[in-house]
């Protein structure tokens, strides 16, 4: 996710990462983020949320292509 990429996509992925942290607290990706940002403020958390967004994009791609659900993620049942 470089700054030379599409700004709307980048912002959307970062918003998705914040939402992911809020609603999937027990997932491995959320625990990875929290372990690296404990006690930190400001720019370091911003840098790490971009890293989480990238990891989340990769995890979602794997889920769509091969059906591998990220560890600890709880999916809603289909209706």
LUMKEDREN-209410 format. One record per residue: residue in three letters; x, y, z of N, C-alpha, C, O in turn. Coordinates in steps of 0.05 Angstrom, whole numbers, plus 5000, padded with zeros to 4 digits. Layout:
ALAXYZXYZXYZXYZ ...
//
This chain:
UNK501749775000500050005000501850255000502350375021 UNK502650324977504450554975502750804970500450784963 UNK503951034975502551284971502051344942500551524935 UNK503451204924503051244895500551094885499751134862 UNK499350934902496950784894494450954896494551194901 UNK492150824891489650964892488951054920488750884938 UNK488551304924488151424951485451324963485351274987 UNK483451294946480851204957481050914967479850854988 UNK482350754952482650474961484350464987483650315005 UNK486450614988488150625011486550715036486750595057 UNK484950925033483351025056481250815064480750775087 UNK480050685044478150485050479350245065478050145084 UNK481650165057483049945071483750015100483549855118 UNK484550265104485250355131482750365148482850295172 UNK480550455137477950465152477150175159476150125180 UNK477449995139476849715144478549595167477549445183 UNK481049675167482849575189481949675216481949525235 UNK481149925218480150035244477549885252477249815276 UNK475749835233473349695239473949405247472649295265 UNK475849285234476649015240477548995269476848805283 UNK479149185277480149195305477849215325477949095347 UNK475849365317473549405335471749165338470849105360 UNK471249025316469348805316470548525317469048335321 UNK473048495312474348235313476648235333478948175326 UNK476048295358478048335378479648085385481948105393 UNK478447855380479847595388481447475365482647265368 UNK481447605342482847485319485847515322486847685337 UNK487347345308490247355309491347615299493347715309 UNK490147725278491147985267490748205287492448385290 UNK488448215301487948425320489948405344490948605354 UNK490448155352492348115374495148185365496748295381 UNK495848135340498448215329498748515331500848625340 UNK496648665323496748955323497049055352498749225357 UNK495448955370495449055398498048995412499049155428 UNK499348765405501848695418504048885409505948945425 UNK503848995385505949185375505449475381507149645377 UNK503049535390502349815395501649875424500650095430 UNK502149695442501549745470503249975481505649985478 UNK501850175492503150405504504150615484505250815493 UNK503750575459504750765439502550965432500150915436 UNK503451195422501551395414502351505386504651475378 UNK500451625373500951785349501951635325500651445316 UNK504151725314505051635288505751335287505351215266 UNK506651225308507250935308504750765304504750575289 UNK502450845316499950705312498950735284497850555272 UNK499450975273498551025245500150845226499050735207 UNK502750815231504450645214503450355217503350215197 UNK502850275241502049995245499249935234498749705226 UNK497550135233494850085222495150035192493549885180 UNK497050165179497550115150498549835147497849695128 UNK500349745164501349475163499049275168498949065154 UNK497349335187495049155192493149145167492148935160 UNK492749375155490949385131492149215109490649075095 UNK494749215106496049045085495748755092495048595075 UNK496148675117495848405126492948315123492348085115 UNK491048495129488248435126487448385097485948205091 UNK488548555079487948515051488948245041487548115026 UNK491248165050492347905042490647675053490047485039 UNK489747705079488047505091485347485077484347265073 UNK484147715069481647715055481947595027480147455017 UNK484247645014484747524988484847224990483747074973 UNK486247125011486346835015483646715021483046495012 UNK482046865035479346765042477646745017476146555014 UNK477846934999476346934974477346724955475746584942 UNK479946694952481046514931481046224940480346044924 UNK482046174964482245884973480545814996480545585005 UNK478946005007477145945028478345925056477045815074 UNK480746015059482146005085481246245102481946475096 UNK479746185123478846395142481146465161482346285172 UNK481646725164483846805183483246705211481046685220 UNK485446635225485246515251483846705271484646935274 UNK481746605284480346755305478146935294476747055310 UNK477846945268475747115257473046975259472846735252 UNK471047115269468347005271466647115249466247365246 UNK465546935232463947015210460946995218460246825234 UNK459347175207456447155212455346915196456246855174 UNK453346785208452146565193450546665169449446885170 UNK450446505148448946585124445946535129445146365144 UNK444346695116441446675120440246505099437746465100 
//
